[in-house]
């Protein structure tokens, strides 16, 4: 049984457009004039759609587009679930043939003025 290590993915943000939700990568830049972090349109790129998971209101499955799968080929063997708060969970598409090797738990914290 082959083992797949989940890739180290960039940060994601979900934007809703009507009844559909799309997943984007993003980068923050420091705005010297405003003295705060901002996200500009040129720094985001679409990676796929977020499909709601039945019975789990705070969870959705990310369906990645082909261009993003080319960058991270391990995603062809994995299903990726995104929970509220940005936590990602990786599960094999075919649980009988692929084993997922989980790395240490990653905690992402965001800070800023309230």
C-alpha positions as CSV (number, residue, x, y, z in Angstrom):
1,X,0.0,0.0,0.0
2,X,1.7,3.3,-1.1
3,X,1.9,6.2,1.3
4,X,1.2,9.7,0.3
5,X,2.4,12.7,2.2
6,X,0.0,15.7,2.0
7,X,1.7,18.7,0.2
8,X,2.5,21.9,2.0
9,X,-0.3,24.1,0.5
10,X,-0.4,27.9,0.4
11,X,-3.0,29.8,2.5
12,X,-6.6,29.7,1.2
13,X,-9.5,32.1,1.3
14,X,-13.1,31.3,0.2
15,X,-15.1,33.8,-1.7
16,X,-18.8,33.3,-2.4
17,X,-20.4,34.4,-5.7
18,X,-24.1,33.7,-5.7
19,X,-24.7,30.0,-4.7
20,X,-21.1,29.0,-5.5
21,X,-18.0,29.2,-3.3
22,X,-14.5,29.5,-4.9
23,X,-11.2,28.9,-3.2
24,X,-8.3,31.3,-3.8
25,X,-4.7,31.5,-2.7
26,X,-3.6,34.9,-1.4
27,X,-0.6,36.9,-0.1
28,X,-0.6,39.8,2.2
29,X,1.5,42.9,1.5
30,X,2.5,45.6,3.9
31,X,1.1,49.0,2.9
32,X,3.6,51.6,4.2
33,X,1.2,54.5,3.8
34,X,-1.8,52.9,5.6
35,X,0.6,51.1,8.0
36,X,-1.3,47.8,7.7
37,X,-1.4,44.6,5.8
38,X,-3.5,44.4,2.7
39,X,-4.4,41.9,0.0
40,X,-4.5,43.1,-3.6
41,X,-6.2,41.5,-6.6
42,X,-2.9,40.7,-8.2
43,X,-1.9,38.5,-5.3
44,X,-4.8,36.1,-5.5
45,X,-5.4,33.2,-7.9
46,X,-8.2,30.7,-8.1
47,X,-7.5,27.0,-7.2
48,X,-11.0,25.5,-7.4
49,X,-14.5,25.3,-5.9
50,X,-15.7,24.5,-2.3
51,X,-18.5,22.0,-2.3
52,X,-20.6,21.7,1.0
53,X,-20.4,18.3,2.7
54,X,-23.8,16.9,3.6
55,X,-24.4,16.7,7.3
56,X,-21.4,19.0,8.2
57,X,-22.4,22.6,8.0
58,X,-18.9,23.9,8.9
59,X,-17.1,21.7,6.3
60,X,-16.6,21.7,2.6
61,X,-14.6,19.6,0.1
62,X,-12.2,21.5,-2.2
63,X,-12.3,20.4,-5.8
64,X,-9.0,21.7,-7.3
65,X,-8.7,22.8,-10.9
66,X,-6.2,21.0,-13.2
67,X,-3.6,23.8,-13.2
68,X,-3.3,23.6,-9.3
69,X,-3.1,19.8,-9.4
70,X,-0.1,20.1,-11.8
71,X,1.7,22.1,-9.1
72,X,0.8,19.6,-6.4
73,X,0.5,16.1,-8.0
74,X,-0.2,14.4,-4.6
75,X,-3.7,16.0,-4.7
76,X,-4.7,13.6,-7.5
77,X,-4.8,10.8,-4.8
78,X,-6.3,12.9,-2.0
79,X,-9.6,14.5,-1.0
80,X,-9.2,17.8,0.8
81,X,-11.8,19.0,3.3
82,X,-11.7,22.6,4.6
83,X,-13.3,23.3,8.0
84,X,-14.4,26.6,9.4
85,X,-11.4,28.5,10.6
86,X,-9.2,27.2,7.7
87,X,-8.2,23.8,9.0
88,X,-7.5,21.3,6.2
89,X,-8.1,17.5,6.4
90,X,-6.6,15.1,3.9
91,X,-8.3,11.8,3.1
92,X,-7.3,9.3,0.4
93,X,-9.7,9.0,-2.6
94,X,-9.4,5.2,-2.5
95,X,-8.8,4.2,1.2
96,X,-7.9,0.6,0.3
97,X,-5.0,1.6,-2.0
98,X,-3.4,4.7,-0.5
99,X,-2.3,5.6,3.1
100,X,-2.0,9.2,4.2
101,X,1.1,10.1,6.2
102,X,0.2,13.0,8.4
103,X,2.8,15.5,9.5
104,X,2.8,17.3,12.8
105,X,-0.3,19.5,13.7
106,X,0.1,23.0,12.3
107,X,-1.6,25.9,14.1
108,X,-2.0,29.1,12.1
109,X,-2.6,32.3,14.1
110,X,-3.6,35.7,12.7
111,X,-3.1,38.9,14.6
112,X,-4.1,42.4,14.1
113,X,-5.8,45.4,15.5
114,X,-9.3,44.9,16.8
